[in-house]
Amino acid sequence: MTRFWMDQPPLFVHRLARGESFEGPRFATVDEGDEITVVSSKAGEGAAGPYVCITMGPFDLGLIGLLARASAALMEEKVPIFVLSTYRHDHILVPLEMTSNAVKALTDAGFSIRK
């Protein structure tokens, strides 16, 4: 059974132009060349959020379908997602006000919450 947990503060997604700076804590940074996405606990003008971060893992890179199963369950409950994947974990950001809907969707799909 795959477990998930929520141990991050509320997060915000910032979209920066190339060369634009960001001051503050960073949960994740993705540089796509023409723009940079920063996920941070710092709110700011134009930032999307707040989001709760649902983390799953650690996983082996060869596993297939876990993120697809989780995102399908969230889609059925009409919970929008913003996903970040790392070498060992998947992080699913959902709007903070939809936390209970997301937890229900995932537990109904067979995932368990780590206490």
Buried (B, 14 or more C-beta within 10 A) or exposed (E): EBEBBBEBEBBBBBEBEEEEEBEEEEBBEEEEEEEBBBBBBBEEEEBBBBBBBBBBBEBEEEEEEBBEBBBEBBEEBEBEBBBBBEEEEBBBBBBBEBBEBBBEBBEEBEBEEEE
